[in-house]
Amino acid sequence: MEYLRVAMVRQSLDGIPQHSLPPGYCMRAYRKGDRSRWVRIWQASEQYVKVTARTFDRAFGGDLAAMARRGFFLVGPDGRDVGTITAWYERRYRGRRWGRIHWVAIVPEHRGKGLCKAMMTAAMNRLRALGHRRAMLRTETPRLAAIRTYLDFGFVPDMRFGEARRAWKLIAEAMPTVPLP
């Protein structure tokens, strides 16, 4: 599938779907020094973009203090970190402040267990607890499983972002249950 960036928005943080982690898994907050763990998870998970320590620094280095409140790691039954999600923020998107679901990853051997939905619940609940009233995110067209999860969480396409019409046509062709916006 052609690799196109898409944006999605959720105009309200009311009615966040609540999903629990399966037995043996838990979430923990980001701790100082977790950059290398974040990079390891992303390098194991990512097939489209090269992720390095510099990627982390560009995304979060301007506000590392916020990571303790906003960054999460998914911990597997063996105690290893196997996923990450961030309840970040966007200072100016469409002229307003937004909560932002940011940098979501689960290592391949732990996918398909409903973990992303539980991670989304944790991050969305945190956004709301931090006072955000709406949320946005960006992803790419080949990430169909993630897009399905985001749709299930009430996000809708932002048709003013990038090549939205073309991107969502590709997504709808690949996922026939997704109506064209």
C-alpha positions in Angstrom: 0.0 0.0 0.0 1.2 3.5 -0.7 2.6 5.2 2.4 0.6 8.4 3.0 0.3 10.3 6.3 -3.2 10.7 7.8 -4.5 12.6 10.8 -7.5 11.6 12.9 -9.4 13.6 15.5 -11.8 13.0 18.4 -13.7 16.1 19.3 -14.6 15.1 22.8 -13.0 12.8 25.4 -16.4 11.8 26.8 -17.2 8.1 26.6 -13.7 6.7 26.2 -13.9 2.9 25.6 -12.6 1.0 28.6 -10.5 -2.1 27.9 -8.4 -4.0 30.5 -5.1 -5.7 29.9 -5.1 -9.5 29.8 -3.7 -11.3 32.8 0.1 -11.0 33.2 0.4 -7.6 31.5 0.6 -4.2 33.2 1.3 -0.6 32.3 4.0 1.5 33.9 5.0 5.2 33.6 8.0 6.4 31.8 11.0 6.8 34.1 14.2 8.8 33.6 16.6 6.8 31.5 13.9 4.8 29.6 14.9 6.3 26.2 16.9 3.2 25.2 13.9 1.0 26.1 11.6 3.1 24.0 14.1 2.9 21.1 14.4 -0.9 21.4 10.6 -1.3 21.3 10.4 0.9 18.3 13.2 -0.8 16.4 11.6 -4.2 17.0 8.2 -2.9 15.9 8.8 -0.5 13.1 9.1 -1.6 9.5 8.6 1.7 7.7 10.8 4.3 9.4 14.3 4.1 11.0 13.9 4.9 14.7 16.9 6.0 16.8 17.7 7.8 20.1 17.6 11.0 18.0 14.0 10.2 17.0 13.0 10.0 20.7 14.9 13.3 21.4 13.1 15.1 18.5 9.7 13.8 19.7 10.1 14.3 23.4 13.4 16.0 24.3 11.8 19.4 24.4 9.7 18.4 27.4 11.2 15.3 29.1 9.6 16.4 32.4 6.2 15.7 30.9 7.1 12.1 30.0 6.7 10.9 33.6 3.0 12.0 33.4 2.4 11.2 29.8 4.6 8.3 28.7 3.6 4.7 29.3 5.3 1.3 28.8 3.4 -2.0 28.4 5.1 -4.7 30.5 4.8 -8.3 29.4 4.3 -11.4 31.7 8.1 -11.9 31.8 8.6 -8.4 33.1 10.1 -7.0 29.9 8.8 -3.8 28.3 7.0 -4.8 25.1 5.0 -1.7 24.1 4.8 2.0 24.5 2.2 4.8 24.0 2.3 8.5 24.9 -0.6 10.7 26.0 1.1 13.7 24.5 -0.1 17.2 23.5 -0.2 19.3 20.4 0.0 23.0 21.2 -1.4 24.2 17.9 -3.5 21.9 15.7 -6.2 23.6 13.7 -5.6 26.7 15.9 -6.3 25.0 19.2 -4.6 22.9 21.9 -5.2 19.1 21.6 -4.3 16.0 23.5 -2.4 13.7 21.2 -2.0 10.0 21.0 1.6 9.7 20.0 4.2 7.0 19.2 2.2 3.8 19.7 4.1 0.5 19.3 3.9 -3.1 20.5 6.6 -5.6 19.6 5.4 -8.2 17.0 5.3 -11.2 19.3 2.8 -9.5 21.6 0.4 -8.3 19.0 -3.1 -9.6 18.4 -4.0 -9.9 22.1 -6.1 -6.7 22.5 -3.1 -4.9 24.1 -3.4 -1.8 21.9 -7.0 -1.2 23.0 -6.0 -1.4 26.7 -3.0 0.9 26.0 -5.4 3.4 24.2 -7.7 3.3 27.2 -4.8 4.2 29.5 -3.6 7.0 27.3 -7.0 8.5 26.6 -7.9 8.4 30.3 -4.6 10.2 31.0 -5.3 12.9 28.4 -8.7 13.5 30.0 -7.2 13.5 33.5 -4.7 16.1 32.4 -7.5 18.4 31.3 -7.6 17.8 27.6 -11.0 18.0 26.0 -10.2 16.6 22.6 -7.5 14.4 21.0 -5.8 14.0 17.7 -3.2 11.6 16.2 -1.2 11.0 13.1 -0.5 7.7 11.4 0.2 6.3 8.0 -2.0 4.4 5.5 -0.3 0.9 5.8 -1.0 0.8 9.6 -4.5 -0.7 9.1 -4.7 -2.5 12.5 -3.9 0.8 14.3 -6.3 2.7 12.1 -9.1 0.2 13.0 -8.3 0.7 16.7 -8.4 4.4 16.4 -11.7 4.3 14.6 -13.1 2.0 17.4 -12.0 4.7 19.9 -14.1 7.3 18.1 -11.4 9.0 16.1 -12.5 10.2 12.6 -10.4 11.2 9.6 -9.3 14.8 9.4 -10.0 15.4 5.8 -8.1 18.7 5.8 -4.8 17.0 6.5 -2.4 16.2 3.6 -3.7 14.0 0.8 -6.7 12.9 2.9 -9.1 12.0 0.1 -6.5 9.8 -1.6 -5.3 8.2 1.7 -8.8 7.4 3.0 -9.8 5.9 -0.4 -6.8 3.5 -0.1 -7.7 2.7 3.5 -11.4 2.0 2.6 -10.3 -0.3 -0.3 -8.1 -2.3 2.1 -10.7 -2.3 4.9 -14.2 -2.6 3.2 -16.0 -2.0 6.5 -14.5 1.5 6.7 -16.9 3.9 4.9 -15.3 6.6 2.8 -15.4 9.9 4.6 
